[in-house]
Amino acid sequence: MAENKSSLSGSRSYEELGEYWDTHSLADHWDQTSPAEFELDIKSSALYFPVDRLLADKLRAAAASAGDWPSTTTR
Protein backbone atom coordinates (compact mmCIF):
# COMPACT_ATOMS: atom_id res chain seq x y z
CA MET A 1 0.00 0.00 0.00
CA ALA A 2 1.37 3.41 -0.94
CA GLU A 3 2.38 5.65 1.94
CA ASN A 4 -0.54 7.71 3.27
CA LYS A 5 -2.88 6.20 0.70
CA SER A 6 -5.73 6.18 3.22
CA SER A 7 -5.79 9.60 4.83
CA LEU A 8 -9.05 9.07 6.72
CA SER A 9 -8.06 5.88 8.52
CA GLY A 10 -4.31 6.41 8.73
CA SER A 11 -3.89 2.78 7.65
CA ARG A 12 -0.50 1.58 6.49
CA SER A 13 -1.70 -1.70 4.96
CA TYR A 14 -4.82 -3.14 3.36
CA GLU A 15 -5.30 -5.29 6.45
CA GLU A 16 -5.28 -2.21 8.73
CA LEU A 17 -7.62 -0.46 6.30
CA GLY A 18 -10.10 -3.34 6.45
CA GLU A 19 -9.92 -3.49 10.24
CA TYR A 20 -10.53 0.26 10.47
CA TRP A 21 -13.60 0.25 8.22
CA ASP A 22 -14.98 -2.83 9.99
CA THR A 23 -15.49 -0.62 13.04
CA HIS A 24 -16.07 2.84 11.51
CA SER A 25 -18.50 4.53 9.16
CA LEU A 26 -17.91 7.11 6.45
CA ALA A 27 -20.49 9.17 8.32
CA ASP A 28 -17.83 9.62 11.03
CA HIS A 29 -15.69 11.49 8.46
CA TRP A 30 -18.30 13.07 6.19
CA ASP A 31 -17.04 16.59 6.91
CA GLN A 32 -13.58 15.54 5.66
CA THR A 33 -14.82 14.42 2.25
CA SER A 34 -15.13 16.42 -0.95
CA PRO A 35 -17.12 15.95 -4.15
CA ALA A 36 -15.50 13.82 -6.82
CA GLU A 37 -16.10 13.59 -10.54
CA PHE A 38 -15.34 10.53 -12.63
CA GLU A 39 -16.32 8.81 -15.84
CA LEU A 40 -17.25 5.18 -16.37
CA ASP A 41 -16.27 3.16 -19.40
CA ILE A 42 -19.35 0.99 -19.79
CA LYS A 43 -17.92 -0.60 -22.94
CA SER A 44 -15.24 -2.52 -21.05
CA SER A 45 -15.58 -6.24 -20.53
CA ALA A 46 -13.75 -9.14 -18.94
CA LEU A 47 -12.79 -12.47 -20.42
CA TYR A 48 -12.38 -15.41 -18.07
CA PHE A 49 -10.59 -18.64 -18.89
CA PRO A 50 -9.13 -21.57 -16.97
CA VAL A 51 -5.48 -21.37 -15.90
CA ASP A 52 -3.32 -24.04 -14.34
CA ARG A 53 -3.33 -23.61 -10.54
CA LEU A 54 0.49 -23.43 -10.31
CA LEU A 55 0.60 -20.72 -12.98
CA ALA A 56 -2.24 -18.84 -11.24
CA ASP A 57 -0.37 -19.00 -7.91
CA LYS A 58 2.77 -17.62 -9.56
CA LEU A 59 0.74 -14.85 -11.18
CA ARG A 60 -0.86 -13.90 -7.85
CA ALA A 61 2.55 -13.85 -6.15
CA ALA A 62 4.07 -11.67 -8.89
CA ALA A 63 1.13 -9.28 -8.70
CA ALA A 64 1.32 -9.09 -4.90
CA SER A 65 5.04 -8.33 -4.94
CA ALA A 66 4.38 -5.55 -7.47
CA GLY A 67 1.43 -4.22 -5.48
CA ASP A 68 -0.95 -4.94 -8.36
CA TRP A 69 -3.98 -7.06 -9.05
CA PRO A 70 -3.35 -10.28 -10.99
CA SER A 71 -5.42 -8.92 -13.89
CA THR A 72 -3.16 -5.87 -14.11
CA THR A 73 -0.04 -8.00 -14.04
CA THR A 74 -1.45 -10.27 -16.75
CA ARG A 75 -1.91 -7.37 -19.12
Biopython code that builds the backbone (N, CA, C, O; Angstrom):
import numpy as np
from Bio.PDB.StructureBuilder import StructureBuilder

atoms = [
    (1, "MET", "N", (0.857, -1.179, 0.000)),
    (1, "MET", "CA", (0.000, 0.000, 0.000)),
    (1, "MET", "C", (0.896, 1.232, 0.000)),
    (1, "MET", "O", (1.850, 1.314, 0.774)),
    (2, "ALA", "N", (0.588, 2.183, -0.864)),
    (2, "ALA", "CA", (1.371, 3.412, -0.938)),
    (2, "ALA", "C", (1.278, 4.177, 0.371)),
    (2, "ALA", "O", (0.260, 4.138, 1.063)),
    (3, "GLU", "N", (2.362, 4.877, 0.697)),
    (3, "GLU", "CA", (2.380, 5.649, 1.936)),
    (3, "GLU", "C", (1.262, 6.677, 1.941)),
    (3, "GLU", "O", (1.053, 7.387, 0.957)),
    (4, "ASN", "N", (0.547, 6.752, 3.052)),
    (4, "ASN", "CA", (-0.540, 7.715, 3.265)),
    (4, "ASN", "C", (-1.636, 7.588, 2.215)),
    (4, "ASN", "O", (-2.279, 8.581, 1.872)),
    (5, "LYS", "N", (-1.854, 6.400, 1.708)),
    (5, "LYS", "CA", (-2.884, 6.201, 0.704)),
    (5, "LYS", "C", (-4.278, 6.399, 1.297)),
    (5, "LYS", "O", (-5.191, 6.860, 0.612)),
    (6, "SER", "N", (-4.433, 6.051, 2.565)),
    (6, "SER", "CA", (-5.725, 6.177, 3.224)),
    (6, "SER", "C", (-5.652, 7.259, 4.285)),
    (6, "SER", "O", (-5.338, 6.980, 5.442)),
    (7, "SER", "N", (-5.938, 8.484, 3.899)),
    (7, "SER", "CA", (-5.795, 9.600, 4.829)),
    (7, "SER", "C", (-6.838, 9.603, 5.925)),
    (7, "SER", "O", (-6.561, 10.106, 7.015)),
    (8, "LEU", "N", (-8.024, 9.065, 5.690)),
    (8, "LEU", "CA", (-9.054, 9.070, 6.723)),
    (8, "LEU", "C", (-8.742, 8.088, 7.843)),
    (8, "LEU", "O", (-8.924, 8.413, 9.017)),
    (9, "SER", "N", (-8.283, 6.916, 7.506)),
    (9, "SER", "CA", (-8.057, 5.881, 8.518)),
    (9, "SER", "C", (-6.637, 5.886, 9.063)),
    (9, "SER", "O", (-6.392, 5.374, 10.156)),
    (10, "GLY", "N", (-5.704, 6.454, 8.320)),
    (10, "GLY", "CA", (-4.309, 6.413, 8.732)),
    (10, "GLY", "C", (-3.700, 5.026, 8.571)),
    (10, "GLY", "O", (-2.633, 4.753, 9.122)),
    (11, "SER", "N", (-4.355, 4.157, 7.833)),
    (11, "SER", "CA", (-3.894, 2.780, 7.649)),
    (11, "SER", "C", (-2.595, 2.738, 6.864)),
    (11, "SER", "O", (-2.355, 3.564, 5.983)),
    (12, "ARG", "N", (-1.758, 1.756, 7.200)),
    (12, "ARG", "CA", (-0.504, 1.575, 6.494)),
    (12, "ARG", "C", (-0.496, 0.293, 5.680)),
    (12, "ARG", "O", (0.485, -0.005, 4.999)),
    (13, "SER", "N", (-1.590, -0.473, 5.744)),
    (13, "SER", "CA", (-1.698, -1.699, 4.961)),
    (13, "SER", "C", (-3.169, -1.933, 4.650)),
    (13, "SER", "O", (-4.046, -1.327, 5.267)),
    (14, "TYR", "N", (-3.436, -2.817, 3.687)),
    (14, "TYR", "CA", (-4.819, -3.139, 3.358)),
    (14, "TYR", "C", (-5.504, -3.839, 4.527)),
    (14, "TYR", "O", (-6.705, -3.678, 4.742)),
    (15, "GLU", "N", (-4.730, -4.616, 5.277)),
    (15, "GLU", "CA", (-5.299, -5.289, 6.454)),
    (15, "GLU", "C", (-5.756, -4.255, 7.493)),
    (15, "GLU", "O", (-6.867, -4.347, 8.015)),
    (16, "GLU", "N", (-4.898, -3.272, 7.789)),
    (16, "GLU", "CA", (-5.281, -2.214, 8.727)),
    (16, "GLU", "C", (-6.480, -1.430, 8.200)),
    (16, "GLU", "O", (-7.366, -1.051, 8.967)),
    (17, "LEU", "N", (-6.505, -1.193, 6.907)),
    (17, "LEU", "CA", (-7.617, -0.464, 6.299)),
    (17, "LEU", "C", (-8.922, -1.219, 6.501)),
    (17, "LEU", "O", (-9.931, -0.625, 6.882)),
    (18, "GLY", "N", (-8.909, -2.529, 6.247)),
    (18, "GLY", "CA", (-10.100, -3.345, 6.447)),
    (18, "GLY", "C", (-10.551, -3.356, 7.896)),
    (18, "GLY", "O", (-11.743, -3.249, 8.184)),
    (19, "GLU", "N", (-9.584, -3.487, 8.817)),
    (19, "GLU", "CA", (-9.918, -3.490, 10.240)),
    (19, "GLU", "C", (-10.532, -2.155, 10.655)),
    (19, "GLU", "O", (-11.476, -2.123, 11.445)),
    (20, "TYR", "N", (-10.003, -1.063, 10.129)),
    (20, "TYR", "CA", (-10.526, 0.261, 10.470)),
    (20, "TYR", "C", (-11.988, 0.397, 10.023)),
    (20, "TYR", "O", (-12.854, 0.790, 10.804)),
    (21, "TRP", "N", (-12.245, 0.064, 8.750)),
    (21, "TRP", "CA", (-13.598, 0.253, 8.218)),
    (21, "TRP", "C", (-14.582, -0.796, 8.724)),
    (21, "TRP", "O", (-15.792, -0.629, 8.568)),
    (22, "ASP", "N", (-14.085, -1.874, 9.324)),
    (22, "ASP", "CA", (-14.980, -2.835, 9.987)),
    (22, "ASP", "C", (-15.637, -2.215, 11.211)),
    (22, "ASP", "O", (-16.715, -2.641, 11.625)),
    (23, "THR", "N", (-14.987, -1.210, 11.790)),
    (23, "THR", "CA", (-15.491, -0.620, 13.039)),
    (23, "THR", "C", (-15.851, 0.856, 12.908)),
    (23, "THR", "O", (-16.218, 1.484, 13.902)),
    (24, "HIS", "N", (-15.757, 1.422, 11.713)),
    (24, "HIS", "CA", (-16.065, 2.841, 11.512)),
    (24, "HIS", "C", (-17.031, 3.010, 10.341)),
    (24, "HIS", "O", (-17.258, 2.085, 9.561)),
    (25, "SER", "N", (-17.584, 4.198, 10.240)),
    (25, "SER", "CA", (-18.505, 4.531, 9.161)),
    (25, "SER", "C", (-17.998, 5.784, 8.458)),
    (25, "SER", "O", (-17.368, 6.639, 9.080)),
    (26, "LEU", "N", (-18.272, 5.890, 7.173)),
    (26, "LEU", "CA", (-17.910, 7.107, 6.454)),
    (26, "LEU", "C", (-18.615, 8.308, 7.056)),
    (26, "LEU", "O", (-18.119, 9.432, 6.971)),
    (27, "ALA", "N", (-19.764, 8.077, 7.663)),
    (27, "ALA", "CA", (-20.491, 9.171, 8.317)),
    (27, "ALA", "C", (-19.641, 9.825, 9.406)),
    (27, "ALA", "O", (-19.815, 11.007, 9.703)),
    (28, "ASP", "N", (-18.718, 9.056, 10.004)),
    (28, "ASP", "CA", (-17.828, 9.620, 11.026)),
    (28, "ASP", "C", (-16.882, 10.660, 10.433)),
    (28, "ASP", "O", (-16.345, 11.493, 11.162)),
    (29, "HIS", "N", (-16.674, 10.619, 9.124)),
    (29, "HIS", "CA", (-15.693, 11.488, 8.455)),
    (29, "HIS", "C", (-16.331, 12.350, 7.360)),
    (29, "HIS", "O", (-15.614, 12.949, 6.559)),
    (30, "TRP", "N", (-17.624, 12.419, 7.314)),
    (30, "TRP", "CA", (-18.298, 13.070, 6.189)),
    (30, "TRP", "C", (-17.802, 14.492, 5.967)),
    (30, "TRP", "O", (-17.686, 14.937, 4.825)),
    (31, "ASP", "N", (-17.511, 15.203, 7.042)),
    (31, "ASP", "CA", (-17.044, 16.592, 6.908)),
    (31, "ASP", "C", (-15.635, 16.678, 6.316)),
    (31, "ASP", "O", (-15.191, 17.766, 5.949)),
    (32, "GLN", "N", (-14.936, 15.565, 6.219)),
    (32, "GLN", "CA", (-13.583, 15.541, 5.659)),
    (32, "GLN", "C", (-13.570, 15.104, 4.194)),
    (32, "GLN", "O", (-12.506, 14.988, 3.584)),
    (33, "THR", "N", (-14.745, 14.865, 3.640)),
    (33, "THR", "CA", (-14.820, 14.421, 2.252)),
    (33, "THR", "C", (-15.044, 15.606, 1.322)),
    (33, "THR", "O", (-15.376, 16.704, 1.770)),
    (34, "SER", "N", (-14.863, 15.382, 0.054)),
    (34, "SER", "CA", (-15.127, 16.420, -0.946)),
    (34, "SER", "C", (-15.753, 15.757, -2.166)),
    (34, "SER", "O", (-15.560, 14.562, -2.390)),
    (35, "PRO", "N", (-16.495, 16.519, -2.951)),
    (35, "PRO", "CA", (-17.116, 15.949, -4.145)),
    (35, "PRO", "C", (-16.057, 15.418, -5.113)),
    (35, "PRO", "O", (-14.944, 15.939, -5.183)),
    (36, "ALA", "N", (-16.413, 14.402, -5.833)),
    (36, "ALA", "CA", (-15.504, 13.819, -6.822)),
    (36, "ALA", "C", (-16.245, 13.636, -8.136)),
    (36, "ALA", "O", (-17.437, 13.330, -8.154)),
    (37, "GLU", "N", (-15.533, 13.824, -9.225)),
    (37, "GLU", "CA", (-16.096, 13.589, -10.544)),
    (37, "GLU", "C", (-15.300, 12.478, -11.213)),
    (37, "GLU", "O", (-14.077, 12.418, -11.089)),
    (38, "PHE", "N", (-15.995, 11.605, -11.917)),
    (38, "PHE", "CA", (-15.335, 10.529, -12.625)),
    (38, "PHE", "C", (-16.218, 10.063, -13.761)),
    (38, "PHE", "O", (-17.421, 10.326, -13.782)),
    (39, "GLU", "N", (-15.606, 9.366, -14.707)),
    (39, "GLU", "CA", (-16.324, 8.809, -15.840)),
    (39, "GLU", "C", (-16.220, 7.296, -15.797)),
    (39, "GLU", "O", (-15.223, 6.745, -15.328)),
    (40, "LEU", "N", (-17.249, 6.629, -16.287)),
    (40, "LEU", "CA", (-17.254, 5.179, -16.366)),
    (40, "LEU", "C", (-17.168, 4.747, -17.816)),
    (40, "LEU", "O", (-17.821, 5.325, -18.685)),
    (41, "ASP", "N", (-16.372, 3.745, -18.071)),
    (41, "ASP", "CA", (-16.269, 3.160, -19.401)),
    (41, "ASP", "C", (-17.161, 1.926, -19.419)),
    (41, "ASP", "O", (-16.725, 0.832, -19.060)),
    (42, "ILE", "N", (-18.401, 2.105, -19.836)),
    (42, "ILE", "CA", (-19.346, 0.988, -19.792)),
    (42, "ILE", "C", (-19.147, 0.005, -20.948)),
    (42, "ILE", "O", (-19.848, -1.003, -21.036)),
    (43, "LYS", "N", (-18.194, 0.299, -21.828)),
    (43, "LYS", "CA", (-17.918, -0.599, -22.940)),
    (43, "LYS", "C", (-16.904, -1.676, -22.563)),
    (43, "LYS", "O", (-16.708, -2.627, -23.320)),
    (44, "SER", "N", (-16.260, -1.543, -21.413)),
    (44, "SER", "CA", (-15.242, -2.520, -21.046)),
    (44, "SER", "C", (-15.878, -3.871, -20.712)),
    (44, "SER", "O", (-17.054, -3.951, -20.357)),
    (45, "SER", "N", (-15.090, -4.904, -20.832)),
    (45, "SER", "CA", (-15.578, -6.239, -20.531)),
    (45, "SER", "C", (-14.435, -7.070, -19.972)),
    (45, "SER", "O", (-13.277, -6.653, -20.006)),
    (46, "ALA", "N", (-14.760, -8.224, -19.470)),
    (46, "ALA", "CA", (-13.752, -9.144, -18.942)),
    (46, "ALA", "C", (-13.904, -10.482, -19.624)),
    (46, "ALA", "O", (-15.011, -10.901, -19.963)),
    (47, "LEU", "N", (-12.793, -11.145, -19.820)),
    (47, "LEU", "CA", (-12.788, -12.471, -20.419)),
    (47, "LEU", "C", (-12.161, -13.417, -19.409)),
    (47, "LEU", "O", (-11.032, -13.197, -18.970)),
    (48, "TYR", "N", (-12.868, -14.450, -19.045)),
    (48, "TYR", "CA", (-12.382, -15.412, -18.066)),
    (48, "TYR", "C", (-12.058, -16.729, -18.750)),
    (48, "TYR", "O", (-12.789, -17.172, -19.636)),
    (49, "PHE", "N", (-10.961, -17.354, -18.339)),
    (49, "PHE", "CA", (-10.593, -18.640, -18.893)),
    (49, "PHE", "C", (-9.809, -19.425, -17.852)),
    (49, "PHE", "O", (-9.193, -18.836, -16.963)),
    (50, "PRO", "N", (-9.827, -20.748, -17.956)),
    (50, "PRO", "CA", (-9.127, -21.570, -16.969)),
    (50, "PRO", "C", (-7.608, -21.433, -17.094)),
    (50, "PRO", "O", (-7.067, -21.317, -18.193)),
    (51, "VAL", "N", (-6.940, -21.451, -15.947)),
    (51, "VAL", "CA", (-5.484, -21.367, -15.896)),
    (51, "VAL", "C", (-5.001, -22.428, -14.910)),
    (51, "VAL", "O", (-5.625, -22.649, -13.872)),
    (52, "ASP", "N", (-3.913, -23.067, -15.233)),
    (52, "ASP", "CA", (-3.316, -24.042, -14.338)),
    (52, "ASP", "C", (-3.090, -23.417, -12.954)),
    (52, "ASP", "O", (-2.627, -22.280, -12.857)),
    (53, "ARG", "N", (-3.410, -24.146, -11.901)),
    (53, "ARG", "CA", (-3.326, -23.614, -10.537)),
    (53, "ARG", "C", (-1.919, -23.111, -10.201)),
    (53, "ARG", "O", (-1.782, -22.052, -9.588)),
    (54, "LEU", "N", (-0.879, -23.841, -10.587)),
    (54, "LEU", "CA", (0.493, -23.431, -10.311)),
    (54, "LEU", "C", (0.803, -22.102, -11.000)),
    (54, "LEU", "O", (1.409, -21.216, -10.398)),
    (55, "LEU", "N", (0.396, -21.966, -12.242)),
    (55, "LEU", "CA", (0.595, -20.716, -12.976)),
    (55, "LEU", "C", (-0.187, -19.579, -12.309)),
    (55, "LEU", "O", (0.327, -18.469, -12.171)),
    (56, "ALA", "N", (-1.423, -19.856, -11.900)),
    (56, "ALA", "CA", (-2.242, -18.841, -11.238)),
    (56, "ALA", "C", (-1.597, -18.402, -9.926)),
    (56, "ALA", "O", (-1.605, -17.214, -9.605)),
    (57, "ASP", "N", (-1.040, -19.340, -9.163)),
    (57, "ASP", "CA", (-0.369, -18.997, -7.905)),
    (57, "ASP", "C", (0.843, -18.112, -8.164)),
    (57, "ASP", "O", (1.086, -17.152, -7.432)),
    (58, "LYS", "N", (1.607, -18.438, -9.212)),
    (58, "LYS", "CA", (2.773, -17.616, -9.562)),
    (58, "LYS", "C", (2.345, -16.216, -9.990)),
    (58, "LYS", "O", (2.989, -15.228, -9.638)),
    (59, "LEU", "N", (1.267, -16.137, -10.742)),
    (59, "LEU", "CA", (0.744, -14.846, -11.183)),
    (59, "LEU", "C", (0.302, -14.005, -9.990)),
    (59, "LEU", "O", (0.611, -12.815, -9.919)),
    (60, "ARG", "N", (-0.420, -14.621, -9.053)),
    (60, "ARG", "CA", (-0.856, -13.903, -7.848)),
    (60, "ARG", "C", (0.340, -13.407, -7.045)),
    (60, "ARG", "O", (0.330, -12.278, -6.555)),
    (61, "ALA", "N", (1.360, -14.233, -6.906)),
    (61, "ALA", "CA", (2.553, -13.849, -6.152)),
    (61, "ALA", "C", (3.278, -12.688, -6.828)),
    (61, "ALA", "O", (3.704, -11.745, -6.162)),
    (62, "ALA", "N", (3.416, -12.759, -8.146)),
    (62, "ALA", "CA", (4.075, -11.672, -8.886)),
    (62, "ALA", "C", (3.289, -10.380, -8.751)),
    (62, "ALA", "O", (3.872, -9.310, -8.576)),
    (63, "ALA", "N", (1.976, -10.473, -8.831)),
    (63, "ALA", "CA", (1.134, -9.284, -8.697)),
    (63, "ALA", "C", (1.252, -8.709, -7.295)),
    (63, "ALA", "O", (1.366, -7.494, -7.131)),
    (64, "ALA", "N", (1.227, -9.566, -6.283)),
    (64, "ALA", "CA", (1.318, -9.095, -4.899)),
    (64, "ALA", "C", (2.647, -8.399, -4.648)),
    (64, "ALA", "O", (2.687, -7.364, -3.982)),
    (65, "SER", "N", (3.735, -8.953, -5.171)),
    (65, "SER", "CA", (5.044, -8.334, -4.945)),
    (65, "SER", "C", (5.164, -6.992, -5.665)),
    (65, "SER", "O", (5.948, -6.134, -5.260)),
    (66, "ALA", "N", (4.383, -6.813, -6.734)),
    (66, "ALA", "CA", (4.384, -5.545, -7.466)),
    (66, "ALA", "C", (3.322, -4.583, -6.951)),
    (66, "ALA", "O", (3.242, -3.437, -7.394)),
    (67, "GLY", "N", (2.503, -5.060, -6.005)),
    (67, "GLY", "CA", (1.430, -4.216, -5.477)),
    (67, "GLY", "C", (0.280, -4.042, -6.440)),
    (67, "GLY", "O", (-0.446, -3.049, -6.377)),
    (68, "ASP", "N", (0.109, -5.003, -7.332)),
    (68, "ASP", "CA", (-0.946, -4.936, -8.358)),
    (68, "ASP", "C", (-1.961, -6.052, -8.173)),
    (68, "ASP", "O", (-1.787, -6.948, -7.347)),
    (69, "TRP", "N", (-3.010, -5.974, -8.950)),
    (69, "TRP", "CA", (-3.980, -7.062, -9.053)),
    (69, "TRP", "C", (-3.459, -8.037, -10.097)),
    (69, "TRP", "O", (-2.754, -7.624, -11.018)),
    (70, "PRO", "N", (-3.785, -9.314, -9.979)),
    (70, "PRO", "CA", (-3.347, -10.278, -10.993)),
    (70, "PRO", "C", (-3.782, -9.882, -12.409)),
    (70, "PRO", "O", (-3.032, -10.092, -13.363)),
    (71, "SER", "N", (-4.961, -9.322, -12.554)),
    (71, "SER", "CA", (-5.420, -8.918, -13.886)),
    (71, "SER", "C", (-4.547, -7.818, -14.474)),
    (71, "SER", "O", (-4.336, -7.777, -15.686)),
    (72, "THR", "N", (-4.044, -6.936, -13.638)),
    (72, "THR", "CA", (-3.155, -5.873, -14.111)),
    (72, "THR", "C", (-1.816, -6.461, -14.536)),
    (72, "THR", "O", (-1.269, -6.095, -15.577)),
    (73, "THR", "N", (-1.299, -7.366, -13.729)),
    (73, "THR", "CA", (-0.036, -8.000, -14.035)),
    (73, "THR", "C", (-0.123, -8.818, -15.322)),
    (73, "THR", "O", (0.833, -8.862, -16.095)),
    (74, "THR", "N", (-1.254, -9.460, -15.552)),
    (74, "THR", "CA", (-1.447, -10.274, -16.751)),
    (74, "THR", "C", (-1.385, -9.428, -18.012)),
    (74, "THR", "O", (-0.849, -9.859, -19.033)),
    (75, "ARG", "N", (-1.930, -8.234, -17.938)),
    (75, "ARG", "CA", (-1.911, -7.367, -19.124)),
    (75, "ARG", "C", (-0.499, -6.992, -19.464)),
    (75, "ARG", "O", (-0.270, -6.265, -20.431)),
]
sb = StructureBuilder()
sb.init_structure("model")
sb.init_model(0)
sb.init_chain("A")
sb.init_seg("    ")
for serial, (resi, resn, name, xyz) in enumerate(atoms, 1):
    if name == "N":
        sb.init_residue(resn, " ", resi, " ")
    sb.init_atom(name, np.array(xyz, "f"), 0.0, 1.0, " ", f" {name:<3s}", serial, name[0])
structure = sb.get_structure()
